[in-house]
Amino acid sequence: MQKINRFCVAAVLISIVFTACKYEDGPGISLRAKRDRIANEWIVGEFIYDGKNVTDSVNSRQDTFSIIFEMTRTGSYSVEWVRYTVDPNNGMKYYGTSHATNHNLNNSGPAMWNPQNIGNYGRKMPIPLKVLGARGFWSFDEKHKKISIGPESSYNAEPSNGNRYHENARFWNITKLKEKNIAFKGVDSTGKSWSMQLKNLNREPYWY
């Protein structure tokens, strides 16, 4: 009788684990916590917007331009625009982020970012990324089926207890939550469907 009970308990636990870890595109099961899987620096591998592949407006091969999307275990995120270039004078490679013109040890090299650059790229961004701003907060929703995500300005503090609550946050459906790639889909404020695949930049998650 005890053996039967142990078997039943084990079967129920295995069933719960598999059910809890399943997403549309996997994984079927993972021993790493969901929050650990999502905490990383990510680059957009594919973005489909209103049935069209608009990945090049997020990661432009021509302009060596990429969106770097960072998510932390503590529920914050940041969006960074990174652009790479090679100095024709010395062949050295430099990178510039959207909050600075040049990033290198000597603070020299060719200029890459200016208000016109950011304005031009910003107008091409798909709405689901454009509304995120530079940073904000995220949290799991509906038993880890979705994440609620929005810029800092979409959160306010309640005077009574100081808790944050969503004001203009968006909800993304999780379709994949693996250690090296994650994926989301949703509908934007104009009613257009979209889906996004992200690829990890770091081998280990952020432990904060």
C-alpha positions in Angstrom: 0.0 0.0 0.0 2.8 2.4 0.9 4.5 1.6 -2.4 1.3 2.5 -4.3 0.9 5.7 -2.4 4.5 6.7 -3.1 4.0 5.9 -6.8 0.9 8.0 -6.9 2.5 11.0 -5.2 5.5 10.7 -7.5 3.2 10.6 -10.6 1.3 13.7 -9.4 4.5 15.6 -8.7 5.9 14.7 -12.2 2.6 15.7 -13.8 2.7 19.1 -12.0 6.3 19.8 -13.0 5.7 19.0 -16.7 2.5 21.1 -16.7 4.1 24.0 -15.0 7.1 24.2 -17.3 5.3 23.8 -20.6 5.2 26.7 -23.1 4.0 26.8 -26.7 7.6 26.4 -28.0 9.2 24.8 -24.9 10.9 23.7 -22.9 8.9 20.7 -21.8 10.7 20.7 -18.5 13.5 22.7 -16.9 15.3 22.5 -13.6 16.2 26.1 -13.6 13.7 28.6 -12.1 11.7 30.7 -14.6 13.0 33.9 -13.1 16.6 32.7 -13.6 15.9 31.8 -17.2 14.6 35.2 -18.0 17.3 37.2 -16.2 20.0 37.9 -18.8 21.1 40.3 -21.6 19.2 39.5 -24.8 19.4 40.5 -28.4 16.4 40.4 -30.7 16.8 37.4 -33.1 13.5 37.9 -34.9 10.6 40.3 -34.7 7.4 39.7 -36.7 5.0 42.7 -36.7 1.6 42.6 -38.3 2.7 39.6 -40.4 5.9 41.2 -41.6 9.5 40.4 -40.6 10.8 43.8 -39.3 13.9 42.4 -37.6 16.2 44.7 -39.6 14.5 47.7 -38.0 15.6 46.3 -34.6 19.0 44.9 -35.6 20.2 46.6 -38.8 23.0 44.7 -40.5 23.7 47.6 -42.8 24.3 50.0 -39.9 25.7 47.4 -37.5 23.0 48.4 -35.0 21.4 46.2 -32.3 18.9 46.4 -29.5 20.2 45.0 -26.2 17.4 44.0 -23.9 18.4 43.4 -20.2 16.1 41.7 -17.7 17.0 41.2 -14.0 15.8 38.7 -11.4 14.6 41.6 -9.2 12.0 42.7 -11.8 13.7 45.6 -13.7 14.7 45.9 -17.3 16.6 48.2 -19.6 16.7 48.8 -23.3 20.0 49.8 -24.9 20.7 50.7 -28.5 24.2 49.6 -29.5 26.1 50.5 -32.7 29.5 49.1 -33.8 31.9 50.8 -36.1 35.5 50.5 -37.2 37.8 53.5 -37.2 39.1 53.8 -40.8 42.3 55.4 -39.5 43.5 52.6 -37.3 41.1 49.7 -38.0 40.1 49.6 -34.3 36.5 48.5 -33.4 34.4 50.8 -31.2 30.9 50.6 -29.9 28.6 53.4 -29.0 25.4 53.2 -26.9 22.3 55.3 -27.2 23.2 57.2 -24.0 26.7 58.2 -25.2 28.4 58.9 -28.5 31.6 56.9 -28.0 32.7 54.1 -25.6 36.3 53.1 -25.5 39.3 53.4 -23.1 40.5 56.7 -24.6 37.1 58.1 -25.1 38.0 58.7 -28.8 37.1 57.2 -32.1 34.4 58.0 -34.7 31.2 59.5 -33.5 28.2 57.2 -33.9 25.2 58.5 -32.1 23.5 61.8 -32.2 19.9 63.0 -31.8 19.2 62.5 -35.5 20.4 58.8 -35.3 18.2 58.1 -32.4 15.2 59.9 -33.9 15.6 58.0 -37.2 15.9 54.6 -35.5 13.2 55.4 -33.0 10.6 56.0 -35.7 11.3 52.6 -37.2 10.9 50.7 -33.9 7.9 48.4 -33.6 5.4 49.8 -31.1 5.8 46.9 -28.5 9.5 47.9 -28.2 9.0 51.7 -28.6 6.6 52.0 -25.7 9.2 50.4 -23.3 11.4 53.5 -23.1 14.9 53.1 -21.7 14.1 51.2 -18.5 11.2 50.0 -16.4 9.8 47.0 -14.5 8.5 43.5 -15.3 6.7 40.7 -13.4 5.2 37.4 -14.1 1.4 37.3 -14.5 -1.2 34.5 -14.8 0.9 31.8 -13.2 4.0 32.6 -15.3 2.0 32.4 -18.6 2.6 36.1 -19.3 4.8 39.0 -18.1 3.5 42.4 -17.3 6.0 45.0 -18.5 6.2 48.7 -18.8 8.4 51.8 -18.4 9.1 53.5 -15.1 6.4 56.1 -15.8 3.7 53.4 -15.9 4.2 52.7 -12.2 3.0 54.8 -9.3 3.3 54.5 -5.5 0.1 54.1 -3.5 0.3 56.5 -0.6 -1.1 54.0 1.9 1.5 51.2 1.6 4.0 52.3 -1.1 3.3 49.3 -3.4 3.8 49.8 -7.1 1.0 49.1 -9.4 0.6 49.2 -13.2 -0.9 52.2 -14.9 0.1 51.7 -18.6 1.9 48.4 -18.5 1.7 45.9 -21.4 1.1 42.1 -21.2 3.3 39.8 -23.2 2.4 36.1 -23.7 5.4 33.8 -23.1 5.8 31.3 -25.9 9.3 30.1 -25.0 11.3 30.3 -21.8 14.6 28.5 -22.3 18.0 29.4 -20.9 19.4 30.5 -24.2 16.4 31.9 -26.0 13.0 33.2 -25.0 10.0 34.3 -27.0 6.9 36.4 -26.6 3.8 37.4 -28.6 1.0 39.8 -28.1 -1.2 42.5 -29.6 -0.1 46.2 -29.5 -2.2 49.3 -28.7 -3.3 49.5 -32.3 -4.6 46.0 -32.4 -1.7 44.6 -34.5 -0.2 41.1 -33.6 3.5 40.7 -33.0 6.0 38.0 -32.0 9.6 38.4 -30.8 12.4 35.9 -30.4 15.3 36.8 -28.1 18.8 35.2 -27.9 21.0 35.3 -24.8 24.3 37.2 -24.8 25.6 35.8 -21.5 26.1 32.1 -20.7 24.9 32.5 -17.1 21.8 34.5 -15.9 22.1 37.6 -13.8 21.9 36.8 -10.1 20.3 40.0 -9.1 
